[in-house]
Amino acid sequence: MTATVSARPLAGHRPGQRPGRAGRGGLRPTRRGGTRHHRGRSERRLAAAAAAGIGDVHLNIVDAADAEAVLREARAAAGPDGADLVIECAGVPGAVAQGLILAGRGGSYLVIGQYTDAGDTELNPHQIVYRQLDVVGSWAFTGDHLVEYVRLLPALAARFDLEGMVTVYPLEHHADALADVAAGAVLKAVLSG
């Protein structure tokens, strides 16, 4: 989330503009009419997003028998004009090319999920030119961005059930928390005490 706070202004994001997202939940394009869509990496994460009130349409491309069909469904859900803003935050190289076709003409595309070098991917550069996209990458955030994120937390917590996504561990059980995160057994681990 902090990376998104730091990167949105780079893509010309304006208050009131609702972004699409390509992330741990996959690509979530936002139709110009405002419907938010999640295209996911796992049923558990998609179910958690839905339960928290995050997104309106949830699609699982990873476990789908026909990933191309799910991508077509995501494109259809984004509407004929595509998304104003798509944010890739999956860390999966293939998500970068998928996000390009979900963005609308004149839109913006943030690539912020490629923190590590997970490998190369093929993409069609014509999609950038044809759609007249502003493509921006952002790798890190500053202390100012962290302050902005903390400032936004009350509004986010009021809008979404973030508490339901958190599992609290006593500090002395830090190894269990790390193991559960690595295994995907929990969404967010918080150490307390």
Disulfide bonds with the S-S distance in Angstrom:
none
